[in-house]
Amino acid sequence: MNRTEFVIATAIILLAAFAMGWFAHWLLHRFTRVAGGDMAEMDRLAQSLHEAEELRDQALAYLEQREAELMNQISQTEAELKAAMGGLRDARHEAEEMRAYIERMHANG
């Protein structure tokens, strides 16, 4: 191996070492930058998820409370309806008795 071949071989080896070092640096920088960015993003997403879960829990509590109120109103309305239907039934029965009484009075008189 003469001097020119030695210089060329050394230059190729140094260029390859530089390229591998540059690629390793770029790769390491890319992964650490993404990981750091991902951690900030993950923290932000975790906070958003936590807030969303709190809102969901509040909404569920409100819905349960509202459902209980509406069920109570339905129960009261059904009770009032039964009372009204009973009163209507009694009024119809009384009206029939009055019609029968009036018809008997007209028949006798």
Backbone atoms as SQL, in Angstrom:
CREATE TABLE atoms (id INTEGER PRIMARY KEY, chain TEXT, resi INTEGER, resn TEXT, atom TEXT, x REAL, y REAL, z REAL);
INSERT INTO atoms VALUES
  (1, 'A', 1, 'MET', 'N', 0.850, -1.152, 0.000),
  (2, 'A', 1, 'MET', 'CA', 0.000, 0.000, 0.000),
  (3, 'A', 1, 'MET', 'C', 0.910, 1.234, 0.000),
  (4, 'A', 2, 'ASN', 'N', 0.740, 2.060, -0.985),
  (5, 'A', 2, 'ASN', 'CA', 1.585, 3.259, -1.065),
  (6, 'A', 2, 'ASN', 'C', 0.916, 4.401, -0.319),
  (7, 'A', 3, 'ARG', 'N', 1.555, 5.491, -0.347),
  (8, 'A', 3, 'ARG', 'CA', 1.119, 6.628, 0.446),
  (9, 'A', 3, 'ARG', 'C', -0.224, 7.172, -0.025),
  (10, 'A', 4, 'THR', 'N', -0.498, 7.251, -1.280),
  (11, 'A', 4, 'THR', 'CA', -1.756, 7.761, -1.823),
  (12, 'A', 4, 'THR', 'C', -2.916, 6.851, -1.428),
  (13, 'A', 5, 'GLU', 'N', -2.733, 5.549, -1.565),
  (14, 'A', 5, 'GLU', 'CA', -3.782, 4.606, -1.170),
  (15, 'A', 5, 'GLU', 'C', -4.066, 4.708, 0.325),
  (16, 'A', 6, 'PHE', 'N', -3.026, 4.906, 1.123),
  (17, 'A', 6, 'PHE', 'CA', -3.191, 5.043, 2.571),
  (18, 'A', 6, 'PHE', 'C', -3.989, 6.299, 2.916),
  (19, 'A', 7, 'VAL', 'N', -3.702, 7.403, 2.250),
  (20, 'A', 7, 'VAL', 'CA', -4.422, 8.661, 2.496),
  (21, 'A', 7, 'VAL', 'C', -5.881, 8.510, 2.082),
  (22, 'A', 8, 'ILE', 'N', -6.123, 7.893, 0.947),
  (23, 'A', 8, 'ILE', 'CA', -7.507, 7.699, 0.468),
  (24, 'A', 8, 'ILE', 'C', -8.262, 6.771, 1.414),
  (25, 'A', 9, 'ALA', 'N', -7.659, 5.681, 1.851),
  (26, 'A', 9, 'ALA', 'CA', -8.311, 4.750, 2.778),
  (27, 'A', 9, 'ALA', 'C', -8.606, 5.437, 4.101),
  (28, 'A', 10, 'THR', 'N', -7.646, 6.218, 4.594),
  (29, 'A', 10, 'THR', 'CA', -7.856, 6.949, 5.848),
  (30, 'A', 10, 'THR', 'C', -8.983, 7.965, 5.682),
  (31, 'A', 11, 'ALA', 'N', -9.026, 8.654, 4.563),
  (32, 'A', 11, 'ALA', 'CA', -10.076, 9.648, 4.308),
  (33, 'A', 11, 'ALA', 'C', -11.442, 8.976, 4.242),
  (34, 'A', 12, 'ILE', 'N', -11.526, 7.821, 3.591),
  (35, 'A', 12, 'ILE', 'CA', -12.803, 7.102, 3.501),
  (36, 'A', 12, 'ILE', 'C', -13.240, 6.634, 4.882),
  (37, 'A', 13, 'ILE', 'N', -12.309, 6.120, 5.681),
  (38, 'A', 13, 'ILE', 'CA', -12.635, 5.660, 7.026),
  (39, 'A', 13, 'ILE', 'C', -13.099, 6.837, 7.892),
  (40, 'A', 14, 'LEU', 'N', -12.393, 7.952, 7.822),
  (41, 'A', 14, 'LEU', 'CA', -12.791, 9.136, 8.596),
  (42, 'A', 14, 'LEU', 'C', -14.146, 9.669, 8.137),
  (43, 'A', 15, 'LEU', 'N', -14.396, 9.683, 6.830),
  (44, 'A', 15, 'LEU', 'CA', -15.687, 10.133, 6.305),
  (45, 'A', 15, 'LEU', 'C', -16.803, 9.215, 6.777),
  (46, 'A', 16, 'ALA', 'N', -16.565, 7.899, 6.746),
  (47, 'A', 16, 'ALA', 'CA', -17.571, 6.944, 7.221),
  (48, 'A', 16, 'ALA', 'C', -17.822, 7.137, 8.711),
  (49, 'A', 17, 'ALA', 'N', -16.736, 7.334, 9.495),
  (50, 'A', 17, 'ALA', 'CA', -16.896, 7.558, 10.935),
  (51, 'A', 17, 'ALA', 'C', -17.677, 8.845, 11.187),
  (52, 'A', 18, 'PHE', 'N', -17.362, 9.900, 10.435),
  (53, 'A', 18, 'PHE', 'CA', -18.097, 11.155, 10.576),
  (54, 'A', 18, 'PHE', 'C', -19.569, 10.958, 10.236),
  (55, 'A', 19, 'ALA', 'N', -19.853, 10.259, 9.138),
  (56, 'A', 19, 'ALA', 'CA', -21.236, 10.031, 8.720),
  (57, 'A', 19, 'ALA', 'C', -21.985, 9.211, 9.771),
  (58, 'A', 20, 'MET', 'N', -21.354, 8.170, 10.296),
  (59, 'A', 20, 'MET', 'CA', -22.014, 7.355, 11.326),
  (60, 'A', 20, 'MET', 'C', -22.240, 8.177, 12.591),
  (61, 'A', 21, 'GLY', 'N', -21.278, 9.003, 12.977),
  (62, 'A', 21, 'GLY', 'CA', -21.438, 9.857, 14.154),
  (63, 'A', 21, 'GLY', 'C', -22.533, 10.883, 13.956),
  (64, 'A', 22, 'TRP', 'N', -22.544, 11.499, 12.765),
  (65, 'A', 22, 'TRP', 'CA', -23.591, 12.475, 12.479),
  (66, 'A', 22, 'TRP', 'C', -24.964, 11.813, 12.498),
  (67, 'A', 23, 'PHE', 'N', -25.088, 10.617, 11.898),
  (68, 'A', 23, 'PHE', 'CA', -26.366, 9.895, 11.885),
  (69, 'A', 23, 'PHE', 'C', -26.776, 9.510, 13.300),
  (70, 'A', 24, 'ALA', 'N', -25.824, 9.035, 14.121),
  (71, 'A', 24, 'ALA', 'CA', -26.142, 8.676, 15.507),
  (72, 'A', 24, 'ALA', 'C', -26.599, 9.905, 16.291),
  (73, 'A', 25, 'HIS', 'N', -25.932, 11.031, 16.090),
  (74, 'A', 25, 'HIS', 'CA', -26.328, 12.268, 16.763),
  (75, 'A', 25, 'HIS', 'C', -27.726, 12.690, 16.329),
  (76, 'A', 26, 'TRP', 'N', -27.989, 12.651, 15.041),
  (77, 'A', 26, 'TRP', 'CA', -29.305, 13.026, 14.516),
  (78, 'A', 26, 'TRP', 'C', -30.387, 12.118, 15.073),
  (79, 'A', 27, 'LEU', 'N', -30.109, 10.807, 15.088),
  (80, 'A', 27, 'LEU', 'CA', -31.071, 9.839, 15.601),
  (81, 'A', 27, 'LEU', 'C', -31.329, 10.071, 17.087),
  (82, 'A', 28, 'LEU', 'N', -30.270, 10.246, 17.852),
  (83, 'A', 28, 'LEU', 'CA', -30.409, 10.490, 19.288),
  (84, 'A', 28, 'LEU', 'C', -31.146, 11.795, 19.541),
  (85, 'A', 29, 'HIS', 'N', -30.807, 12.825, 18.817),
  (86, 'A', 29, 'HIS', 'CA', -31.479, 14.111, 18.972),
  (87, 'A', 29, 'HIS', 'C', -32.958, 13.996, 18.625),
  (88, 'A', 30, 'ARG', 'N', -33.263, 13.277, 17.582),
  (89, 'A', 30, 'ARG', 'CA', -34.663, 13.108, 17.176),
  (90, 'A', 30, 'ARG', 'C', -35.458, 12.369, 18.237),
  (91, 'A', 31, 'PHE', 'N', -34.908, 11.292, 18.784),
  (92, 'A', 31, 'PHE', 'CA', -35.636, 10.526, 19.798),
  (93, 'A', 31, 'PHE', 'C', -35.780, 11.302, 21.104),
  (94, 'A', 32, 'THR', 'N', -34.752, 11.993, 21.525),
  (95, 'A', 32, 'THR', 'CA', -34.861, 12.746, 22.768),
  (96, 'A', 32, 'THR', 'C', -35.779, 13.949, 22.598),
  (97, 'A', 33, 'ARG', 'N', -35.750, 14.587, 21.458),
  (98, 'A', 33, 'ARG', 'CA', -36.647, 15.710, 21.225),
  (99, 'A', 33, 'ARG', 'C', -38.093, 15.242, 21.198),
  (100, 'A', 34, 'VAL', 'N', -38.361, 14.137, 20.529),
  (101, 'A', 34, 'VAL', 'CA', -39.721, 13.611, 20.456),
  (102, 'A', 34, 'VAL', 'C', -40.172, 13.151, 21.824),
  (103, 'A', 35, 'ALA', 'N', -39.280, 12.504, 22.566),
  (104, 'A', 35, 'ALA', 'CA', -39.653, 12.026, 23.895),
  (105, 'A', 35, 'ALA', 'C', -39.963, 13.197, 24.814),
  (106, 'A', 36, 'GLY', 'N', -39.165, 14.245, 24.773),
  (107, 'A', 36, 'GLY', 'CA', -39.433, 15.421, 25.593),
  (108, 'A', 36, 'GLY', 'C', -40.732, 16.093, 25.177),
  (109, 'A', 37, 'GLY', 'N', -40.939, 16.222, 23.901),
  (110, 'A', 37, 'GLY', 'CA', -42.187, 16.788, 23.399),
  (111, 'A', 37, 'GLY', 'C', -43.366, 15.898, 23.732),
  (112, 'A', 38, 'ASP', 'N', -43.155, 14.600, 23.658),
  (113, 'A', 38, 'ASP', 'CA', -44.223, 13.671, 23.993),
  (114, 'A', 38, 'ASP', 'C', -44.596, 13.754, 25.461),
  (115, 'A', 39, 'MET', 'N', -43.617, 13.959, 26.324),
  (116, 'A', 39, 'MET', 'CA', -43.928, 14.050, 27.754),
  (117, 'A', 39, 'MET', 'C', -44.773, 15.283, 28.038),
  (118, 'A', 40, 'ALA', 'N', -44.433, 16.385, 27.424),
  (119, 'A', 40, 'ALA', 'CA', -45.240, 17.595, 27.611),
  (120, 'A', 40, 'ALA', 'C', -46.641, 17.370, 27.048),
  (121, 'A', 41, 'GLU', 'N', -46.698, 16.748, 25.887),
  (122, 'A', 41, 'GLU', 'CA', -47.987, 16.437, 25.266),
  (123, 'A', 41, 'GLU', 'C', -48.775, 15.450, 26.117),
  (124, 'A', 42, 'MET', 'N', -48.076, 14.450, 26.659),
  (125, 'A', 42, 'MET', 'CA', -48.735, 13.456, 27.522),
  (126, 'A', 42, 'MET', 'C', -49.272, 14.116, 28.791),
  (127, 'A', 43, 'ASP', 'N', -48.502, 15.038, 29.367),
  (128, 'A', 43, 'ASP', 'CA', -48.978, 15.758, 30.555),
  (129, 'A', 43, 'ASP', 'C', -50.218, 16.574, 30.229),
  (130, 'A', 44, 'ARG', 'N', -50.179, 17.238, 29.085),
  (131, 'A', 44, 'ARG', 'CA', -51.340, 18.036, 28.671),
  (132, 'A', 44, 'ARG', 'C', -52.557, 17.161, 28.431),
  (133, 'A', 45, 'LEU', 'N', -52.345, 16.030, 27.759),
  (134, 'A', 45, 'LEU', 'CA', -53.450, 15.108, 27.497),
  (135, 'A', 45, 'LEU', 'C', -53.978, 14.502, 28.788),
  (136, 'A', 46, 'ALA', 'N', -53.078, 14.171, 29.719),
  (137, 'A', 46, 'ALA', 'CA', -53.505, 13.616, 30.996),
  (138, 'A', 46, 'ALA', 'C', -54.348, 14.630, 31.764),
  (139, 'A', 47, 'GLN', 'N', -53.937, 15.880, 31.738),
  (140, 'A', 47, 'GLN', 'CA', -54.708, 16.934, 32.411),
  (141, 'A', 47, 'GLN', 'C', -56.070, 17.102, 31.751),
  (142, 'A', 48, 'SER', 'N', -56.102, 17.090, 30.437),
  (143, 'A', 48, 'SER', 'CA', -57.376, 17.206, 29.720),
  (144, 'A', 48, 'SER', 'C', -58.275, 16.024, 30.021),
  (145, 'A', 49, 'LEU', 'N', -57.690, 14.837, 30.075),
  (146, 'A', 49, 'LEU', 'CA', -58.473, 13.646, 30.395),
  (147, 'A', 49, 'LEU', 'C', -59.031, 13.729, 31.805),
  (148, 'A', 50, 'HIS', 'N', -58.219, 14.190, 32.728),
  (149, 'A', 50, 'HIS', 'CA', -58.673, 14.334, 34.116),
  (150, 'A', 50, 'HIS', 'C', -59.836, 15.319, 34.198),
  (151, 'A', 51, 'GLU', 'N', -59.710, 16.449, 33.507),
  (152, 'A', 51, 'GLU', 'CA', -60.788, 17.440, 33.498),
  (153, 'A', 51, 'GLU', 'C', -62.045, 16.870, 32.854),
  (154, 'A', 52, 'ALA', 'N', -61.871, 16.120, 31.779),
  (155, 'A', 52, 'ALA', 'CA', -63.028, 15.520, 31.108),
  (156, 'A', 52, 'ALA', 'C', -63.711, 14.502, 32.020),
  (157, 'A', 53, 'GLU', 'N', -62.932, 13.721, 32.766),
  (158, 'A', 53, 'GLU', 'CA', -63.522, 12.754, 33.683),
  (159, 'A', 53, 'GLU', 'C', -64.283, 13.460, 34.801),
  (160, 'A', 54, 'GLU', 'N', -63.742, 14.575, 35.299),
  (161, 'A', 54, 'GLU', 'CA', -64.452, 15.338, 36.325),
  (162, 'A', 54, 'GLU', 'C', -65.766, 15.887, 35.782),
  (163, 'A', 55, 'LEU', 'N', -65.723, 16.421, 34.572),
  (164, 'A', 55, 'LEU', 'CA', -66.958, 16.932, 33.955),
  (165, 'A', 55, 'LEU', 'C', -67.974, 15.816, 33.747),
  (166, 'A', 56, 'ARG', 'N', -67.475, 14.642, 33.324),
  (167, 'A', 56, 'ARG', 'CA', -68.375, 13.508, 33.139),
  (168, 'A', 56, 'ARG', 'C', -69.007, 13.100, 34.466),
  (169, 'A', 57, 'ASP', 'N', -68.209, 13.051, 35.530),
  (170, 'A', 57, 'ASP', 'CA', -68.743, 12.697, 36.845),
  (171, 'A', 57, 'ASP', 'C', -69.782, 13.711, 37.308),
  (172, 'A', 58, 'GLN', 'N', -69.502, 14.996, 37.067),
  (173, 'A', 58, 'GLN', 'CA', -70.479, 16.027, 37.425),
  (174, 'A', 58, 'GLN', 'C', -71.758, 15.878, 36.617),
  (175, 'A', 59, 'ALA', 'N', -71.610, 15.577, 35.337),
  (176, 'A', 59, 'ALA', 'CA', -72.789, 15.398, 34.480),
  (177, 'A', 59, 'ALA', 'C', -73.603, 14.195, 34.925),
  (178, 'A', 60, 'LEU', 'N', -72.916, 13.107, 35.276),
  (179, 'A', 60, 'LEU', 'CA', -73.630, 11.919, 35.744),
  (180, 'A', 60, 'LEU', 'C', -74.358, 12.199, 37.052),
  (181, 'A', 61, 'ALA', 'N', -73.708, 12.928, 37.960),
  (182, 'A', 61, 'ALA', 'CA', -74.361, 13.277, 39.229),
  (183, 'A', 61, 'ALA', 'C', -75.584, 14.147, 38.965),
  (184, 'A', 62, 'TYR', 'N', -75.449, 15.118, 38.050),
  (185, 'A', 62, 'TYR', 'CA', -76.590, 15.969, 37.714),
  (186, 'A', 62, 'TYR', 'C', -77.715, 15.145, 37.100),
  (187, 'A', 63, 'LEU', 'N', -77.351, 14.231, 36.199),
  (188, 'A', 63, 'LEU', 'CA', -78.381, 13.406, 35.564),
  (189, 'A', 63, 'LEU', 'C', -79.090, 12.514, 36.574),
  (190, 'A', 64, 'GLU', 'N', -78.337, 11.948, 37.518),
  (191, 'A', 64, 'GLU', 'CA', -78.966, 11.119, 38.545),
  (192, 'A', 64, 'GLU', 'C', -79.909, 11.943, 39.411),
  (193, 'A', 65, 'GLN', 'N', -79.475, 13.158, 39.774),
  (194, 'A', 65, 'GLN', 'CA', -80.329, 14.037, 40.567),
  (195, 'A', 65, 'GLN', 'C', -81.585, 14.418, 39.783),
  (196, 'A', 66, 'ARG', 'N', -81.387, 14.776, 38.536),
  (197, 'A', 66, 'ARG', 'CA', -82.528, 15.170, 37.692),
  (198, 'A', 66, 'ARG', 'C', -83.479, 14.001, 37.482),
  (199, 'A', 67, 'GLU', 'N', -82.916, 12.807, 37.289),
  (200, 'A', 67, 'GLU', 'CA', -83.757, 11.622, 37.106),
  (201, 'A', 67, 'GLU', 'C', -84.582, 11.359, 38.361),
  (202, 'A', 68, 'ALA', 'N', -83.964, 11.506, 39.534),
  (203, 'A', 68, 'ALA', 'CA', -84.708, 11.310, 40.787),
  (204, 'A', 68, 'ALA', 'C', -85.837, 12.324, 40.914),
  (205, 'A', 69, 'GLU', 'N', -85.541, 13.593, 40.558),
  (206, 'A', 69, 'GLU', 'CA', -86.583, 14.622, 40.608),
  (207, 'A', 69, 'GLU', 'C', -87.730, 14.294, 39.661),
  (208, 'A', 70, 'LEU', 'N', -87.381, 13.876, 38.437),
  (209, 'A', 70, 'LEU', 'CA', -88.419, 13.558, 37.450),
  (210, 'A', 70, 'LEU', 'C', -89.224, 12.329, 37.861),
  (211, 'A', 71, 'MET', 'N', -88.556, 11.340, 38.441),
  (212, 'A', 71, 'MET', 'CA', -89.292, 10.160, 38.907),
  (213, 'A', 71, 'MET', 'C', -90.255, 10.550, 40.029),
  (214, 'A', 72, 'ASN', 'N', -89.833, 11.461, 40.898),
  (215, 'A', 72, 'ASN', 'CA', -90.707, 11.944, 41.964),
  (216, 'A', 72, 'ASN', 'C', -91.906, 12.681, 41.373),
  (217, 'A', 73, 'GLN', 'N', -91.646, 13.522, 40.368),
  (218, 'A', 73, 'GLN', 'CA', -92.747, 14.228, 39.708),
  (219, 'A', 73, 'GLN', 'C', -93.703, 13.249, 39.031),
  (220, 'A', 74, 'ILE', 'N', -93.156, 12.222, 38.401),
  (221, 'A', 74, 'ILE', 'CA', -94.002, 11.217, 37.746),
  (222, 'A', 74, 'ILE', 'C', -94.865, 10.513, 38.775),
  (223, 'A', 75, 'SER', 'N', -94.270, 10.147, 39.904),
  (224, 'A', 75, 'SER', 'CA', -95.039, 9.478, 40.959),
  (225, 'A', 75, 'SER', 'C', -96.166, 10.375, 41.456),
  (226, 'A', 76, 'GLN', 'N', -95.848, 11.661, 41.674),
  (227, 'A', 76, 'GLN', 'CA', -96.878, 12.593, 42.124),
  (228, 'A', 76, 'GLN', 'C', -97.963, 12.769, 41.066),
  (229, 'A', 77, 'THR', 'N', -97.558, 12.867, 39.817),
  (230, 'A', 77, 'THR', 'CA', -98.523, 13.030, 38.733),
  (231, 'A', 77, 'THR', 'C', -99.417, 11.806, 38.602),
  (232, 'A', 78, 'GLU', 'N', -98.819, 10.618, 38.740),
  (233, 'A', 78, 'GLU', 'CA', -99.624, 9.393, 38.682),
  (234, 'A', 78, 'GLU', 'C', -100.608, 9.340, 39.836),
  (235, 'A', 79, 'ALA', 'N', -100.175, 9.759, 41.025),
  (236, 'A', 79, 'ALA', 'CA', -101.083, 9.776, 42.175),
  (237, 'A', 79, 'ALA', 'C', -102.226, 10.761, 41.933),
  (238, 'A', 80, 'GLU', 'N', -101.882, 11.949, 41.403),
  (239, 'A', 80, 'GLU', 'CA', -102.923, 12.932, 41.088),
  (240, 'A', 80, 'GLU', 'C', -103.860, 12.413, 40.010),
  (241, 'A', 81, 'LEU', 'N', -103.318, 11.713, 39.013),
  (242, 'A', 81, 'LEU', 'CA', -104.141, 11.149, 37.951),
  (243, 'A', 81, 'LEU', 'C', -105.103, 10.103, 38.501),
  (244, 'A', 82, 'LYS', 'N', -104.598, 9.243, 39.374),
  (245, 'A', 82, 'LYS', 'CA', -105.478, 8.225, 39.987),
  (246, 'A', 82, 'LYS', 'C', -106.578, 8.891, 40.802),
  (247, 'A', 83, 'ALA', 'N', -106.221, 9.945, 41.547),
  (248, 'A', 83, 'ALA', 'CA', -107.227, 10.660, 42.331),
  (249, 'A', 83, 'ALA', 'C', -108.249, 11.328, 41.405),
  (250, 'A', 84, 'ALA', 'N', -107.765, 11.939, 40.327),
  (251, 'A', 84, 'ALA', 'CA', -108.674, 12.592, 39.379),
  (252, 'A', 84, 'ALA', 'C', -109.577, 11.572, 38.695),
  (253, 'A', 85, 'MET', 'N', -109.000, 10.425, 38.322),
  (254, 'A', 85, 'MET', 'CA', -109.819, 9.379, 37.687),
  (255, 'A', 85, 'MET', 'C', -110.861, 8.846, 38.666),
  (256, 'A', 86, 'GLY', 'N', -110.476, 8.684, 39.922),
  (257, 'A', 86, 'GLY', 'CA', -111.440, 8.255, 40.940),
  (258, 'A', 86, 'GLY', 'C', -112.546, 9.278, 41.117),
  (259, 'A', 87, 'GLY', 'N', -112.161, 10.564, 41.171),
  (260, 'A', 87, 'GLY', 'CA', -113.153, 11.634, 41.288),
  (261, 'A', 87, 'GLY', 'C', -114.068, 11.675, 40.076),
  (262, 'A', 88, 'LEU', 'N', -113.513, 11.478, 38.883),
  (263, 'A', 88, 'LEU', 'CA', -114.306, 11.472, 37.655),
  (264, 'A', 88, 'LEU', 'C', -115.284, 10.294, 37.662),
  (265, 'A', 89, 'ARG', 'N', -114.791, 9.138, 38.096),
  (266, 'A', 89, 'ARG', 'CA', -115.653, 7.957, 38.177),
  (267, 'A', 89, 'ARG', 'C', -116.814, 8.210, 39.150),
  (268, 'A', 90, 'ASP', 'N', -116.503, 8.805, 40.303),
  (269, 'A', 90, 'ASP', 'CA', -117.544, 9.124, 41.283),
  (270, 'A', 90, 'ASP', 'C', -118.523, 10.157, 40.721),
  (271, 'A', 91, 'ALA', 'N', -117.994, 11.170, 39.991),
  (272, 'A', 91, 'ALA', 'CA', -118.865, 12.197, 39.410),
  (273, 'A', 91, 'ALA', 'C', -119.774, 11.591, 38.349),
  (274, 'A', 92, 'ARG', 'N', -119.250, 10.684, 37.540),
  (275, 'A', 92, 'ARG', 'CA', -120.091, 10.028, 36.526),
  (276, 'A', 92, 'ARG', 'C', -121.174, 9.182, 37.189),
  (277, 'A', 93, 'HIS', 'N', -120.758, 8.462, 38.238),
  (278, 'A', 93, 'HIS', 'CA', -121.734, 7.630, 38.953),
  (279, 'A', 93, 'HIS', 'C', -122.821, 8.517, 39.562),
  (280, 'A', 94, 'GLU', 'N', -122.429, 9.646, 40.152),
  (281, 'A', 94, 'GLU', 'CA', -123.387, 10.570, 40.738),
  (282, 'A', 94, 'GLU', 'C', -124.276, 11.174, 39.656),
  (283, 'A', 95, 'ALA', 'N', -123.691, 11.496, 38.493),
  (284, 'A', 95, 'ALA', 'CA', -124.487, 12.050, 37.394),
  (285, 'A', 95, 'ALA', 'C', -125.510, 11.023, 36.907),
  (286, 'A', 96, 'GLU', 'N', -125.108, 9.763, 36.832),
  (287, 'A', 96, 'GLU', 'CA', -126.054, 8.716, 36.428),
  (288, 'A', 96, 'GLU', 'C', -127.188, 8.578, 37.449),
  (289, 'A', 97, 'GLU', 'N', -126.816, 8.658, 38.723),
  (290, 'A', 97, 'GLU', 'CA', -127.854, 8.590, 39.765),
  (291, 'A', 97, 'GLU', 'C', -128.812, 9.762, 39.660),
  (292, 'A', 98, 'MET', 'N', -128.276, 10.971, 39.355),
  (293, 'A', 98, 'MET', 'CA', -129.134, 12.148, 39.213),
  (294, 'A', 98, 'MET', 'C', -130.041, 12.014, 37.993),
  (295, 'A', 99, 'ARG', 'N', -129.497, 11.497, 36.874),
  (296, 'A', 99, 'ARG', 'CA', -130.333, 11.288, 35.685),
  (297, 'A', 99, 'ARG', 'C', -131.453, 10.301, 35.988),
  (298, 'A', 100, 'ALA', 'N', -131.081, 9.228, 36.665),
  (299, 'A', 100, 'ALA', 'CA', -132.093, 8.226, 37.012),
  (300, 'A', 100, 'ALA', 'C', -133.138, 8.833, 37.942),
  (301, 'A', 101, 'TYR', 'N', -132.720, 9.635, 38.901),
  (302, 'A', 101, 'TYR', 'CA', -133.657, 10.272, 39.831),
  (303, 'A', 101, 'TYR', 'C', -134.577, 11.229, 39.082),
  (304, 'A', 102, 'ILE', 'N', -133.995, 12.026, 38.156),
  (305, 'A', 102, 'ILE', 'CA', -134.797, 12.989, 37.374),
  (306, 'A', 102, 'ILE', 'C', -135.789, 12.243, 36.508),
  (307, 'A', 103, 'GLU', 'N', -135.328, 11.150, 35.874),
  (308, 'A', 103, 'GLU', 'CA', -136.247, 10.380, 35.043),
  (309, 'A', 103, 'GLU', 'C', -137.362, 9.772, 35.866),
  (310, 'A', 104, 'ARG', 'N', -137.053, 9.323, 37.070),
  (311, 'A', 104, 'ARG', 'CA', -138.107, 8.777, 37.944),
  (312, 'A', 104, 'ARG', 'C', -139.065, 9.877, 38.353),
  (313, 'A', 105, 'MET', 'N', -138.548, 11.071, 38.628),
  (314, 'A', 105, 'MET', 'CA', -139.412, 12.182, 39.034),
  (315, 'A', 105, 'MET', 'C', -140.324, 12.600, 37.875),
  (316, 'A', 106, 'HIS', 'N', -139.818, 12.598, 36.635),
  (317, 'A', 106, 'HIS', 'CA', -140.645, 12.955, 35.494),
  (318, 'A', 106, 'HIS', 'C', -141.661, 11.861, 35.208),
  (319, 'A', 107, 'ALA', 'N', -141.274, 10.638, 35.453),
  (320, 'A', 107, 'ALA', 'CA', -142.190, 9.520, 35.226),
  (321, 'A', 107, 'ALA', 'C', -143.301, 9.538, 36.258),
  (322, 'A', 108, 'ASN', 'N', -143.044, 9.920, 37.469),
  (323, 'A', 108, 'ASN', 'CA', -144.050, 9.970, 38.538),
  (324, 'A', 108, 'ASN', 'C', -144.895, 11.228, 38.462),
  (325, 'A', 109, 'GLY', 'N', -144.359, 12.227, 37.932),
  (326, 'A', 109, 'GLY', 'CA', -145.025, 13.501, 38.027),
  (327, 'A', 109, 'GLY', 'C', -145.720, 13.901, 36.831);
